[in-house]
Amino acid sequence: MTDDYTFDWVALAAIEPVAALAEQCCAEQGLGGTWYSSAPGGIEVKGCRISADGRTTLAVLTLQAFQPGQTHLRLQPAARAADPARVAQLANALFAALRARGWAPGDSPLLGHTPRFMRPTGFTPRPGE
């Protein structure tokens, strides 16, 4: 069931503005979170454990900066998320915000809804992929 609510996108923006946008979208949805960051192998990674009540994890958002000016996002519900539809609501808000800023460009009619997987026009794959 949680696979139906896993979202995997690339935004054509640096990791910091994408993280700020994600935090804004969470706040607008009445969600909070605990952020962490690291740089394994020199690749900047940020993550957020998202919760609705400050205790129970609803979802995890991972951001990775594989290429300059590109951020890979993965929003995945917690294994025992009580309300996966709330994860879908957050995904809808986040994807709409990415599109509004031009960070998820594309002209496909399929982008009229929130896709589970998206690589925008202008995406450059990570070396070796």
N, C-alpha and C positions, 0 to 999 in steps of 0.2 A: 504494500500500500504506500509506503513512503517514497518509492521510486516515482510514483505519479506526481509527487510534489518536490522533486529534485530539479533544480534549474542550473544550467551550465552555460555561461555566456562569456563573451569578450567585449570589453568596452574600450573604445579608442580614446583613452585618457590615462593620465598617470594615476598611480595607486592612491595618493593622498586625497585628491578631489573625489575619487570614487568612494573612498572610505567615508569622507564627510557627507557625501550624498546618501550613502547607505544609512549612516547614523541619523540623518534628517528624516529619511523615510521611516525608519523604525520609530522615531519620536512621534511622527505624525500618525502612526498606527497605534500609539499607546504602548509601544514595546521598548524595553531597555536592553542593555547588554553589557558584557564584560569584554573589552578588547585586549588583544595580545598581538605581539609582532616578533618576527625573527627574520633572519636572512641566511637560510641554509644554502651553501654553495654559492653565496653572493646574490641569490634571488630573493628580493624583498617579499615577505609574506605577512599579511595581516589577517586576523580572524576575529570573529565576534561570536560569543555564545549569547544568543538572543533569548530573552524571556519576557513573559507577560506579567509575571508576578514578582520578579526579582529573585526567585529561587529555582523554579522549574524551567529547564531548558526547553524552549519551543523548537529552535532550529540553530544551525551553525552556518555562518557565512564565512567563506574563505576567499581572500583576495591574493593574487599572485602577480607580480610584475615581471613577466618573462621577457618582454621587449620594452624598450623605452616608449613611453606614450601609449602603452596597452596594458590593460589589467584583465586578468582572467578571474571571473567570479563564479563561485559555486555556492548556492543556497540549498541546504539540505535539512529536512526536518529531523529532530531528535528521534532516536529509535522508538521511543515511547511517547511521542508527541500526542497530547490529548486532543489537539485541535489542528489537524493538518490543513484544514481550509484556511486557517489564519495565516499559515505559511504562504499559501497561494495568494492571499490578499496582499501580503508584503511583497511577494514576487511581482504582482501586477503593478503595484505602486513604484517599485524600484525600476522595473523595465520601462514604464512610462516616463519616469524621470530621466533615465539614460537616453531614451529616444528624444525627449524634449530638448536635451542639451546637445544633441547631435553626436553622442558618444556611441550609439549603436545604429549607425546608418545602414540603410538598405531600402530597396524599393519593392521588395516582394510583398504581394498581398497577404502572405502568411504572417507578416509582422504586424498585422492589424490586431492580433491577440498576443498573449504572452507565451512565447515558445519555451519549451523545456531546454532546447539546445540552440545556440545561435553564435555564429561567427560572422561579423559584419563585413560589408564591403570595405576593403582597405586593411583587413586583418593580415598580419604576417605571422606565420607559425613559428614556434620556438625552434631554434636550430636543432637539427637531428630528428625532427618530427615529420 
